[in-house]
Amino acid sequence: MDTAEKFIHRDLSWLEFNRRVLEEAMDERNPVLERTKFLAIFTSNLDEFFMVRMSGARKLLASGYNKRDQFGFYPQQLFTEIKTRSDELVKKFYEVYEGSIKQALEAHKIFIKKPANLDPDQKKYVQRFFDSTLYPIITPMAVDGGHPFPVLPSRTIAFAVDIVRSDMRHLAIIPIPKSVPRLLRVPADGEESVYILTESLIKENLSQFFKGYEIQAASLFRVLRDSELEIDEGFAPDLLKALEKELKKRPSAKAVYLQMEKGTSPELLAVLCNGIDFPKEEAVFASSDLDLTFLYDLSFSTDRPQLRSPSFTPARIPYDNIFDKIKEEDFIVHVPYQSFLPTCEFIAAAAKDPDVLAIKMTLYRTNEDSAIIKALMEAAKNRKQVTVVVEIKARFEEEKNIQWSRDLEMAGCHVIYGIAGLKIHSKMALVVRKEEGRIRRYVHLSTGNYNEKTAHIYTDIGFFTVNDDFARDIADVFNVITGYSLPSPWKRVISSPHDLRKYFFDLIDKEIQAQADHKNGLIIAKLNALEDTQMIEKLYAASNAGVKIRLIVRGICCLVPGVAGLSENIEVRSIVGRFLEHSRIFYFNNNGNGRLFLSSADWMTRNFDRRIELLFEITKREIKSHMQFILDTYFKDTRKARMLKANHHYGPIKKEGETFEAQEYFINHYTR
């Protein structure tokens, strides 16, 4: 088969994923404010795609590179396909927003209005807001011989204004201020919730910024820039300083996407594209509001609980002392259905406990005002040995992680900024405690980040243990990361970039052999992405050997299932729902003696070759049984699940009778 037939291109597969997000906004069975939130998620996702993947495609074209990629696409072919599909998705997105979403919001008396459509009292209110707040902080920027085109960072929304005086035409740029929320709630009578966008209020008052000039035309626009950072890590003597230097270049990086108001004059478009250095034929015109991420604010600020998914309180795992609980037995925490509190208390208790000697921990993405960060700083102040590995190269978290690093260092923590050429993506914490004349080490491993905010909206699994083999392995992993120690044979964990791919391949080979000998080869995996072509080829080989393969892949899936002679024994599903499916679970039947693993890694080339990831086996019978129950429950989903077909597109799971929703079931299962 041709390469392009054997694989789905990763970028096209990602666009299909975002289409499934859009379908959740279209699904009228979802509460209207949840649907609104999915539109905001779609926007945010697409922005990141343009700033990273589209920018990469543009660079390839500009370089003159003309070879097929690993998925069988030439650069020009891929760029054209991405552009066509993304334009089609954006068009559909605005149809949904202007159609069913606004209709549903207005049916519940929630309105996003223009200033001209407000009543007299509301007009006075918003005008006072403009005069007292917006006008003083807005700075119009002239563009002429003495004023070069301003630097507009990525995701900037601004007005391009064509003004004239004494037959002389000028261009001015007015960026929408980011220091105030774009969405302004306006006082309203009764049950109405009325909002306006600050840019509509600014547009109503544009003339106040150009006294003595006549406005010929004005158009709102939005620019996205290349956000990939280029650091030659092998020659960077100080990774932190090198990254900070690159971050300063990000606001003026190459523009990769330009969105304009529909009806923008050709003359204004030409001048603007010249200033931004963007091909005018690739500008995208929007028939409605730009950057719908403001719908996050609308969905959270509108006090209509009946228009959201019912809230729930995550189940608490009972214990009096977290260390006693871990000593008593290995256990898992399945967030968001179970509380993330044990993870926070694990670090907080270690910071205060006089018997704790050391804490070692990795941080990839964490939240503002993090209790875990505060606990680590408190531990250092309490004279404990605290080592924190902060991955400063985590995309779009670089500046935040640099600041965390500085704060942790100031508190007395030993901070490692990562390793040149690798990202440290594993999630692990080790607490060393003195107990009854001996040293005991407590371990936490997870499929997700140490982030209290995402623990409410991502599904992840954390594992706690005092097992000595785990403790020795994790201590050794930290030594590899922080020093010059070479990886030794480990008993309980497998790591990339050294062993992970081979270990998975060996597990698959055993299923192929079991299928030949006993006809019971079976692989079940739940992960976020399947993109590595070597892994896909291995799964194809297993399928051709008769091994049954059942996959739940939330996002990118480059494997084509259900093709005779290639993948007829492979089934792929995706679940996009209220919570972002983030846990990675792997099951291999092993001739009836099933083996079950958790991991921080997806089956992507970057996870195998360019990241430090961990895979670990669950052997305790009760936990293993529960993990199998979790997998079985996901495969019962007929409401949020979609099935990937051989034609590269996803469709609903067809089933007679009532639908079943795994996430809703888990809420009830854990909290009943």
C-alpha positions as CSV (number, residue, x, y, z in Angstrom):
1,M,0.0,0.0,0.0
2,D,1.0,3.6,-0.6
3,T,2.2,5.4,2.6
4,A,-0.6,7.9,2.3
5,E,-3.1,5.0,2.3
6,K,-1.5,3.2,5.3
7,F,-1.5,6.3,7.6
8,I,-3.7,9.2,8.4
9,H,-1.6,12.4,8.4
10,R,-1.2,13.6,12.0
11,D,-2.2,17.1,11.2
12,L,-5.4,16.0,9.4
13,S,-6.2,13.6,12.2
14,W,-5.8,16.5,14.6
15,L,-8.3,18.6,12.6
16,E,-10.7,15.6,12.8
17,F,-10.3,15.7,16.6
18,N,-11.2,19.4,16.7
19,R,-14.2,18.5,14.5
20,R,-15.4,16.2,17.3
21,V,-15.0,19.0,19.7
22,L,-17.2,21.1,17.5
23,E,-19.8,18.3,17.3
24,E,-20.1,18.6,21.1
25,A,-21.0,22.2,20.7
26,M,-23.6,21.1,18.1
27,D,-25.1,18.4,20.3
28,E,-28.4,19.7,21.6
29,R,-28.4,17.0,24.3
30,N,-25.6,19.0,26.0
31,P,-26.6,21.9,28.3
32,V,-26.3,25.2,26.4
33,L,-23.5,26.7,28.5
34,E,-21.5,23.4,28.0
35,R,-22.0,23.7,24.3
36,T,-20.9,27.3,24.5
37,K,-17.7,26.2,26.3
38,F,-16.9,23.7,23.6
39,L,-16.9,26.5,21.0
40,A,-14.3,28.3,23.2
41,I,-12.2,25.0,23.4
42,F,-12.5,24.7,19.6
43,T,-11.1,28.2,19.1
44,S,-8.2,27.7,21.6
45,N,-7.3,24.4,20.0
46,L,-7.3,25.8,16.5
47,D,-5.1,28.7,17.6
48,E,-2.5,26.4,18.9
49,F,-2.7,24.3,15.8
50,F,-2.0,27.4,13.6
51,M,0.8,28.7,15.8
52,V,2.6,25.3,15.9
53,R,1.6,22.9,13.1
54,M,0.6,25.5,10.4
55,S,3.8,27.5,11.1
56,G,5.8,24.3,10.6
57,A,4.1,23.6,7.2
58,R,4.9,27.2,6.1
59,K,8.5,26.9,7.1
60,L,8.9,23.7,5.0
61,L,7.3,25.5,2.0
62,A,9.6,28.5,2.4
63,S,12.7,26.3,2.6
64,G,11.9,24.7,-0.8
65,Y,11.9,21.2,0.8
66,N,10.2,18.8,-1.6
67,K,10.1,15.3,-0.1
68,R,7.3,13.3,1.2
69,D,6.9,13.1,5.0
70,Q,6.5,9.9,7.0
71,F,2.8,10.0,6.2
72,G,3.2,10.3,2.5
73,F,2.5,14.0,1.9
74,Y,4.5,16.6,0.1
75,P,4.8,20.0,1.9
76,Q,2.6,21.9,-0.7
77,Q,0.1,19.0,-0.7
78,L,-0.2,19.0,3.1
79,F,-0.4,22.8,3.3
80,T,-3.2,23.0,0.8
81,E,-5.1,20.2,2.5
82,I,-4.7,21.8,6.0
83,K,-5.9,25.2,4.6
84,T,-8.9,23.7,2.9
85,R,-10.0,21.7,5.9
86,S,-9.4,24.4,8.5
87,D,-11.2,27.0,6.4
88,E,-14.2,24.5,6.1
89,L,-14.1,23.9,9.9
90,V,-14.0,27.6,10.7
91,K,-16.9,28.2,8.4
92,K,-18.9,25.5,10.1
93,F,-17.9,26.8,13.5
94,Y,-19.3,30.3,12.8
95,E,-22.5,28.8,11.4
96,V,-22.9,26.9,14.7
97,Y,-22.1,30.1,16.8
98,E,-24.4,32.4,14.8
99,G,-27.1,29.8,14.5
100,S,-27.9,27.2,17.1
101,I,-25.7,28.5,19.9
102,K,-27.0,32.1,19.8
103,Q,-30.5,30.9,19.4
104,A,-30.2,28.6,22.4
105,L,-28.6,31.4,24.5
106,E,-31.3,33.9,23.5
107,A,-34.0,31.4,24.3
108,H,-32.7,31.5,27.8
109,K,-32.5,35.3,27.8
110,I,-28.7,35.4,27.4
111,F,-27.6,38.0,24.9
112,I,-24.4,39.3,23.4
113,K,-25.4,42.7,22.0
114,K,-23.9,45.6,20.1
115,P,-24.0,49.0,21.9
116,A,-26.6,50.3,19.5
117,N,-29.0,47.5,20.6
118,L,-28.9,48.4,24.3
119,D,-31.6,50.3,26.1
120,P,-30.9,53.9,27.2
121,D,-29.8,53.0,30.7
122,Q,-27.5,50.3,29.4
123,K,-26.0,52.7,26.9
124,K,-25.2,55.1,29.6
125,Y,-23.6,52.3,31.7
126,V,-21.3,51.1,28.9
127,Q,-20.4,54.7,27.9
128,R,-19.3,55.4,31.4
129,F,-17.2,52.3,31.3
130,F,-15.6,53.4,28.1
131,D,-14.9,56.9,29.4
132,S,-13.6,55.8,32.8
133,T,-11.8,52.6,31.9
134,L,-11.2,51.9,28.2
135,Y,-10.4,55.3,26.9
136,P,-7.6,56.0,29.4
137,I,-5.7,52.8,28.7
138,I,-6.0,52.6,24.9
139,T,-3.2,54.0,22.9
140,P,-3.7,54.4,19.1
141,M,-0.5,53.8,17.1
142,A,0.2,55.7,13.9
143,V,1.8,54.0,11.0
144,D,4.0,56.3,8.9
145,G,7.6,57.1,8.1
146,G,8.3,58.1,11.7
147,H,6.1,55.3,13.3
148,P,6.9,51.8,12.0
149,F,4.2,49.2,12.0
150,P,3.7,48.2,15.7
151,V,4.8,44.8,17.1
152,L,1.5,42.8,17.7
153,P,2.1,39.7,19.7
154,S,0.3,36.5,18.8
155,R,-3.5,36.4,19.5
156,T,-3.6,40.2,19.4
157,I,-7.0,41.6,18.4
158,A,-6.8,45.2,17.0
159,F,-8.5,47.7,14.8
160,A,-6.9,48.9,11.6
161,V,-8.2,52.4,11.0
162,D,-8.0,54.3,7.7
163,I,-8.2,58.0,8.4
164,V,-7.8,61.1,6.3
165,R,-7.0,64.8,6.8
166,S,-6.3,67.4,4.1
167,D,-6.5,64.7,1.5
168,M,-3.7,62.8,3.3
169,R,-4.5,59.2,4.2
170,H,-3.0,57.5,7.2
171,L,-3.2,54.1,8.9
172,A,-3.6,53.7,12.7
173,I,-3.7,50.6,14.8
174,I,-5.7,50.2,18.0
175,P,-5.0,47.0,19.9
176,I,-7.8,45.8,22.1
177,P,-6.4,46.0,25.7
178,K,-5.7,42.7,27.4
179,S,-5.7,44.3,30.9
180,V,-9.5,44.3,31.0
181,P,-11.8,41.3,30.2
182,R,-13.2,41.5,26.6
183,L,-16.6,40.4,27.8
184,L,-18.5,43.1,29.8
185,R,-21.7,42.2,31.6
186,V,-24.3,45.0,31.4
187,P,-27.0,45.5,34.1
188,A,-30.3,44.1,32.9
189,D,-33.8,43.7,34.2
190,G,-35.3,40.4,35.3
191,E,-33.8,37.1,34.2
192,E,-31.8,38.6,31.3
193,S,-28.1,38.3,31.1
194,V,-26.7,40.9,28.7
195,Y,-23.1,41.2,27.6
196,I,-21.1,43.3,25.1
197,L,-17.6,42.9,23.8
198,T,-15.2,45.7,24.5
199,E,-14.2,45.9,20.8
200,S,-17.8,46.7,19.9
201,L,-17.8,49.5,22.4
202,I,-14.4,50.8,21.1
203,K,-15.7,50.7,17.5
204,E,-18.7,52.8,18.6
205,N,-16.3,55.4,20.0
206,L,-13.4,55.3,17.4
207,S,-13.8,58.9,16.4
208,Q,-12.8,60.0,19.9
209,F,-9.3,58.8,19.2
210,F,-8.9,60.7,15.9
211,K,-10.1,64.2,16.6
212,G,-9.7,66.4,13.5
213,Y,-9.5,63.4,11.2
214,E,-12.2,61.6,9.2
215,I,-12.4,57.9,9.5
216,Q,-12.7,56.3,6.0
217,A,-12.8,52.7,7.1
218,A,-12.1,50.5,10.1
219,S,-11.7,46.8,10.4
220,L,-11.1,44.5,13.3
221,F,-8.4,41.9,12.8
222,R,-6.5,39.2,14.6
223,V,-3.0,37.8,14.1
224,L,-1.4,34.5,15.2
225,R,2.4,34.1,15.1
226,D,4.8,31.2,14.9
227,S,5.2,29.9,18.5
228,E,7.9,27.3,18.0
229,L,11.0,28.1,19.9
230,E,14.3,27.3,18.2
231,I,17.1,26.6,20.6
232,D,20.3,24.7,19.8
233,E,20.2,23.0,23.2
234,G,23.5,21.1,22.5
235,F,25.4,24.4,22.3
236,A,23.4,26.4,24.9
237,P,25.6,26.8,28.0
238,D,22.6,28.0,30.0
239,L,19.3,26.5,28.9
240,L,17.2,28.9,31.0
241,K,18.9,32.0,29.6
242,A,18.7,30.6,26.0
243,L,15.0,30.0,26.4
244,E,14.4,33.4,27.9
245,K,16.2,35.0,24.9
246,E,14.0,33.0,22.5
247,L,10.8,33.9,24.3
248,K,11.6,37.6,23.8
249,K,11.5,36.9,20.0
250,R,8.0,35.4,20.2
251,P,5.9,38.6,19.9
252,S,7.6,39.5,16.6
253,A,7.8,36.0,15.2
254,K,6.4,35.3,11.7
255,A,2.7,35.8,11.3
256,V,1.0,32.5,10.4
257,Y,-2.7,33.4,10.4
258,L,-4.6,36.6,9.8
259,Q,-8.3,36.9,10.4
260,M,-10.3,39.9,9.4
261,E,-13.8,41.2,9.7
262,K,-15.9,40.4,6.6
263,G,-16.3,43.4,4.4
264,T,-12.8,44.8,5.0
265,S,-11.8,47.0,2.0
266,P,-9.2,45.7,-0.4
267,E,-7.1,48.8,0.2
268,L,-7.0,48.4,4.0
269,L,-6.3,44.7,3.7
270,A,-3.4,45.3,1.4
271,V,-1.8,47.9,3.8
272,L,-2.4,45.7,6.8
273,C,-0.9,42.6,5.2
274,N,2.1,44.6,4.1
275,G,2.7,45.8,7.7
276,I,2.3,42.3,9.1
277,D,4.2,40.6,6.3
278,F,1.4,38.2,5.4
279,P,0.1,37.1,2.0
280,K,-3.2,38.9,1.6
281,E,-4.7,36.0,-0.5
282,E,-4.4,33.8,2.7
283,A,-6.3,36.1,5.0
284,V,-9.5,34.6,6.5
285,F,-12.6,36.6,6.8
286,A,-15.0,36.1,9.7
287,S,-18.7,37.0,9.5
288,S,-19.0,37.3,13.2
289,D,-16.9,38.0,16.4
290,L,-13.2,37.2,16.3
291,D,-11.6,34.8,18.9
292,L,-14.5,33.2,20.6
293,T,-12.4,32.2,23.7
294,F,-14.4,34.8,25.5
295,L,-17.2,32.2,25.6
296,Y,-15.3,30.6,28.5
297,D,-16.0,33.7,30.5
298,L,-19.6,33.8,29.4
299,S,-20.2,30.1,30.3
300,F,-18.7,30.6,33.8
301,S,-20.0,34.0,34.6
302,T,-23.6,33.3,33.7
303,D,-25.3,32.2,36.9
304,R,-27.7,29.6,35.4
305,P,-26.8,26.2,37.0
306,Q,-29.6,24.5,35.1
307,L,-27.8,25.4,31.8
308,R,-24.6,23.5,32.9
309,S,-23.8,19.9,33.6
310,P,-24.7,19.1,37.2
311,S,-21.8,19.7,39.6
312,F,-20.5,17.0,41.9
313,T,-18.1,16.7,44.7
314,P,-15.2,14.4,43.9
315,A,-15.1,11.4,46.2
316,R,-12.7,11.5,49.1
317,I,-10.4,8.5,49.9
318,P,-10.7,8.1,53.6
319,Y,-7.5,8.3,55.7
320,D,-6.3,10.2,58.7
321,N,-2.6,10.4,57.8
322,I,-1.5,10.2,54.2
323,F,1.8,8.4,55.0
324,D,-0.1,5.8,57.1
325,K,-2.5,5.3,54.2
326,I,0.3,4.7,51.6
327,K,2.1,2.3,54.1
328,E,-1.1,0.4,54.6
329,E,-1.6,-0.4,50.9
330,D,-0.9,0.7,47.3
331,F,-3.8,2.7,46.0
332,I,-4.8,4.8,43.0
333,V,-6.7,8.1,42.6
334,H,-8.9,8.5,39.6
335,V,-9.5,12.2,39.0
336,P,-11.7,14.1,38.6
337,Y,-14.1,11.6,40.0
338,Q,-12.0,11.1,43.1
339,S,-10.4,14.1,44.8
340,F,-6.9,15.3,43.9
341,L,-6.4,16.2,47.6
342,P,-4.3,13.1,48.5
343,T,-1.7,14.3,45.9
344,C,-1.6,17.8,47.4
345,E,-1.6,16.5,50.9
346,F,1.2,14.1,50.1
347,I,3.5,17.1,49.4
348,A,2.0,19.4,52.0
349,A,2.4,16.8,54.7
350,A,6.0,16.1,53.6
351,A,6.8,19.8,53.9
352,K,5.7,20.0,57.5
353,D,6.6,16.5,58.8
354,P,9.8,16.7,60.9
355,D,10.6,13.1,59.9
356,V,10.7,13.9,56.2
357,L,14.3,14.4,55.0
358,A,13.9,15.0,51.3
359,I,11.3,15.6,48.5
360,K,12.1,15.0,44.8
361,M,9.5,15.9,42.2
362,T,8.9,16.7,38.5
363,L,6.8,19.6,37.3
364,Y,5.6,19.9,33.7
365,R,2.5,22.1,33.8
366,T,1.0,23.4,37.0
367,N,-1.6,26.0,38.0
368,E,-1.5,29.6,39.3
369,D,-1.4,29.8,43.1
370,S,-0.4,26.1,43.3
371,A,-0.6,24.5,46.7
372,I,2.1,22.0,45.6
373,I,4.5,24.8,44.7
374,K,3.8,26.5,48.0
375,A,4.4,23.2,49.9
376,L,7.8,22.7,48.1
377,M,8.9,26.2,49.0
378,E,7.8,25.6,52.6
379,A,9.7,22.3,52.7
380,A,12.9,24.1,51.6
381,K,12.4,26.7,54.3
382,N,12.0,23.9,56.8
383,R,15.5,22.7,55.8
384,K,14.5,19.7,53.9
385,Q,16.4,18.6,50.8
386,V,14.0,19.6,48.0
387,T,14.9,18.8,44.4
388,V,12.4,20.0,41.7
389,V,12.8,19.2,38.0
390,V,10.9,21.9,36.2
391,E,10.5,21.3,32.4
392,I,10.9,24.9,31.2
393,K,10.3,23.8,27.6
394,A,6.7,22.8,28.1
395,R,5.0,24.6,25.2
396,F,3.1,27.8,26.1
397,E,4.0,27.3,29.7
398,E,7.7,28.4,29.3
399,E,7.4,31.8,30.9
400,K,5.3,30.5,33.8
401,N,7.7,27.6,34.4
402,I,10.7,30.0,34.4
403,Q,9.0,32.1,37.0
404,W,8.2,28.9,39.1
405,S,11.9,28.0,38.8
406,R,13.0,31.4,40.1
407,D,10.6,31.3,43.0
408,L,11.6,27.8,44.0
409,E,15.3,28.6,43.8
410,M,14.7,31.7,46.0
411,A,13.0,29.5,48.6
412,G,16.0,27.2,48.7
413,C,15.0,24.4,46.4
414,H,17.5,22.7,44.0
415,V,15.9,23.3,40.6
416,I,16.8,21.4,37.5
417,Y,15.6,23.1,34.3
418,G,15.5,20.0,32.1
419,I,17.9,18.2,29.9
420,A,19.3,19.4,26.6
421,G,17.5,17.7,23.7
422,L,14.9,16.0,25.8
423,K,11.7,17.0,27.6
424,I,11.0,15.6,31.0
425,H,7.4,14.6,30.7
426,S,7.2,11.9,33.4
427,K,5.1,12.7,36.4
428,M,6.7,11.5,39.7
429,A,7.3,12.4,43.3
430,L,9.5,10.8,45.9
431,V,9.4,11.5,49.6
432,V,12.2,10.3,51.8
433,R,11.1,9.8,55.5
434,K,12.9,8.6,58.6
435,E,10.8,6.0,60.4
436,E,11.8,3.8,63.4
437,G,15.5,3.9,62.8
438,R,15.2,3.3,59.0
439,I,14.6,5.2,55.8
440,R,11.3,4.7,54.0
441,R,10.6,6.2,50.6
442,Y,7.1,7.1,49.4
443,V,6.4,7.2,45.7
444,H,3.7,8.9,43.6
445,L,3.4,8.3,39.9
446,S,0.8,9.6,37.5
447,T,-0.6,9.8,34.0
448,G,-1.2,13.5,34.4
449,N,0.4,16.7,35.7
450,Y,0.6,18.1,39.2
451,N,-2.0,20.7,38.4
452,E,-4.9,21.3,40.8
453,K,-6.9,23.1,38.1
454,T,-6.8,20.5,35.4
455,A,-7.4,17.8,38.0
456,H,-11.0,19.0,38.0
457,I,-11.4,18.7,34.2
458,Y,-8.9,16.0,33.0
459,T,-9.3,12.3,33.7
460,D,-6.0,11.0,35.1
461,I,-4.8,8.2,37.4
462,G,-2.3,8.7,40.2
463,F,-0.6,5.8,42.0
464,F,0.8,5.7,45.5
465,T,3.2,3.1,46.9
466,V,6.0,2.4,49.4
467,N,7.2,-0.6,47.4
468,D,11.0,-0.7,47.8
469,D,11.5,-1.7,44.1
470,F,9.5,1.3,42.9
471,A,11.3,3.5,45.4
472,R,14.8,2.4,44.2
473,D,13.8,2.8,40.6
474,I,12.4,6.3,41.0
475,A,15.4,7.4,43.0
476,D,17.6,6.1,40.2
477,V,15.5,7.9,37.6
478,F,16.0,11.2,39.5
479,N,19.8,10.5,39.6
480,V,19.8,10.1,35.8
481,I,17.9,13.3,35.3
482,T,19.8,15.5,37.8
483,G,23.3,14.1,37.5
484,Y,25.5,12.0,35.3
485,S,24.3,8.6,36.3
486,L,23.6,6.1,33.5
487,P,20.3,4.2,33.5
488,S,20.6,0.8,35.2
489,P,18.2,-2.1,34.8
490,W,15.1,-1.2,36.7
491,K,12.7,-3.6,38.3
492,R,9.4,-1.7,38.2
493,V,9.6,1.1,35.7
494,I,10.5,1.4,32.0
495,S,11.7,4.7,30.6
496,S,12.1,6.5,27.3
497,P,14.1,7.4,25.3
498,H,16.1,4.2,26.2
499,D,13.7,1.2,26.5
500,L,10.1,2.2,26.1
501,R,9.5,1.5,22.4
502,K,11.4,-1.9,22.6
503,Y,9.4,-2.9,25.7
504,F,6.1,-2.2,24.0
505,F,7.2,-4.1,20.9
506,D,8.2,-7.1,23.1
507,L,4.8,-7.0,24.7
508,I,3.1,-7.0,21.3
509,D,5.4,-9.8,20.0
510,K,4.2,-11.9,23.0
511,E,0.6,-11.3,22.0
512,I,1.4,-12.4,18.4
513,Q,3.0,-15.6,19.8
514,A,0.0,-16.2,22.1
515,Q,-2.3,-15.8,19.2
516,A,-0.3,-18.4,17.2
517,D,-0.2,-20.8,20.1
518,H,-3.5,-20.2,21.9
519,K,-5.7,-18.0,19.7
520,N,-6.1,-15.4,22.6
521,G,-3.9,-12.5,21.5
522,L,-5.5,-9.3,22.8
523,I,-4.3,-5.7,23.2
524,I,-6.3,-2.9,24.8
525,A,-5.0,0.6,25.1
526,K,-6.4,4.0,26.1
527,L,-4.2,7.0,25.2
528,N,-4.3,10.6,23.9
529,A,-2.5,10.1,20.6
530,L,-1.2,7.4,18.3
531,E,1.2,8.9,15.8
532,D,4.4,6.8,15.7
533,T,4.6,5.0,12.4
534,Q,6.9,2.3,13.8
535,M,4.3,1.5,16.4
536,I,1.5,1.6,13.9
537,E,3.4,-0.9,11.6
538,K,3.8,-3.1,14.7
539,L,0.1,-3.0,15.4
540,Y,-0.7,-3.8,11.8
541,A,1.6,-6.8,12.0
542,A,-0.2,-8.0,15.2
543,S,-3.6,-7.5,13.5
544,N,-2.5,-9.6,10.5
545,A,-1.4,-12.3,12.9
546,G,-4.9,-12.3,14.3
547,V,-4.4,-10.4,17.5
548,K,-7.5,-8.4,18.5
549,I,-6.6,-4.8,19.2
550,R,-9.1,-2.3,20.8
551,L,-7.9,1.3,21.1
552,I,-9.4,4.4,22.7
553,V,-7.5,7.3,21.3
554,R,-8.9,10.7,22.2
555,G,-7.0,12.9,19.8
556,I,-4.5,12.2,16.9
557,C,-4.7,8.7,15.5
558,C,-2.7,8.0,12.4
559,L,-3.6,4.3,12.2
560,V,-6.3,3.3,9.7
561,P,-8.5,0.6,11.2
562,G,-10.7,-2.0,9.6
563,V,-8.7,-2.4,6.3
564,A,-8.7,-6.0,5.0
565,G,-5.2,-7.4,5.0
566,L,-3.9,-4.5,7.0
567,S,-5.9,-3.7,10.1
568,E,-9.1,-5.7,10.0
569,N,-8.6,-6.8,13.7
570,I,-8.1,-3.2,15.0
571,E,-10.9,-1.1,16.4
572,V,-10.4,2.6,17.2
573,R,-12.7,4.8,19.3
574,S,-12.4,8.4,20.5
575,I,-14.2,9.9,23.5
576,V,-14.7,13.6,23.6
577,G,-16.9,14.7,26.6
578,R,-17.3,16.9,29.6
579,F,-13.8,15.9,30.8
580,L,-10.7,15.7,28.7
581,E,-9.6,12.1,28.6
582,H,-6.0,12.2,29.5
583,S,-5.1,8.9,31.3
584,R,-2.9,6.3,29.5
585,I,-3.8,2.7,30.3
586,F,-2.3,-0.4,28.5
587,Y,-3.5,-4.0,28.8
588,F,-1.9,-7.1,27.3
589,N,-3.7,-10.4,27.7
590,N,-0.5,-12.4,28.1
591,N,-2.2,-15.8,27.5
592,G,-4.9,-15.1,30.1
593,N,-2.5,-13.8,32.7
594,G,-3.2,-10.1,31.8
595,R,-0.6,-7.4,32.4
596,L,-1.8,-3.8,33.0
597,F,0.3,-0.7,32.8
598,L,0.0,3.0,33.4
599,S,2.1,5.6,31.7
600,S,2.8,9.3,31.2
601,A,3.5,8.5,27.5
602,D,1.4,8.4,24.4
603,W,2.4,6.4,21.3
604,M,4.0,9.3,19.6
605,T,7.5,9.5,18.2
606,R,8.3,12.4,20.5
607,N,7.3,10.3,23.6
608,F,9.5,7.4,22.5
609,D,12.6,9.3,21.2
610,R,12.6,12.9,22.6
611,R,11.1,12.7,26.1
612,I,11.8,11.1,29.4
613,E,8.6,9.1,30.1
614,L,7.7,6.3,32.5
615,L,5.7,3.2,32.1
616,F,4.9,1.1,35.2
617,E,3.0,-2.1,35.7
618,I,0.1,-2.5,38.2
619,T,0.4,-5.9,39.9
620,K,-1.8,-5.5,42.9
621,R,-4.9,-7.6,42.2
622,E,-7.5,-5.2,43.5
623,I,-6.1,-2.2,41.6
624,K,-5.6,-4.2,38.4
625,S,-9.2,-5.4,38.5
626,H,-10.4,-1.9,39.0
627,M,-8.3,-0.6,36.0
628,Q,-9.8,-3.4,33.9
629,F,-13.3,-2.2,35.0
630,I,-12.3,1.3,33.9
631,L,-11.3,0.1,30.5
632,D,-14.5,-2.0,30.1
633,T,-16.6,1.0,31.1
634,Y,-15.1,3.2,28.4
635,F,-15.8,0.6,25.7
636,K,-19.5,0.6,26.7
637,D,-19.8,4.3,25.9
638,T,-22.3,4.9,23.1
639,R,-23.0,8.6,23.8
640,K,-19.7,10.4,23.6
641,A,-17.6,7.7,21.8
642,R,-17.0,7.9,18.0
643,M,-15.7,5.1,15.9
644,L,-12.8,5.7,13.4
645,K,-13.7,4.2,10.0
646,A,-11.4,3.0,7.2
647,N,-12.3,6.1,5.3
648,H,-10.4,8.2,7.9
649,H,-13.6,9.8,9.3
650,Y,-15.3,9.2,12.7
651,G,-18.9,8.2,13.2
652,P,-21.2,7.5,16.1
653,I,-21.4,4.2,17.8
654,K,-24.6,2.5,16.6
655,K,-26.6,0.8,19.3
656,E,-30.3,0.0,19.9
657,G,-31.9,1.3,23.1
658,E,-30.6,3.7,25.7
659,T,-27.2,5.3,25.3
660,F,-24.4,4.9,27.8
661,E,-22.0,7.6,28.9
662,A,-18.9,6.5,30.6
663,Q,-18.0,9.8,32.2
664,E,-21.4,10.2,33.7
665,Y,-21.3,6.6,35.0
666,F,-18.0,7.2,36.7
667,I,-19.4,10.3,38.5
668,N,-22.2,8.2,39.9
669,H,-20.0,5.2,40.6
670,Y,-17.4,7.0,42.7
671,T,-19.7,9.5,44.4
672,R,-22.8,7.5,45.2
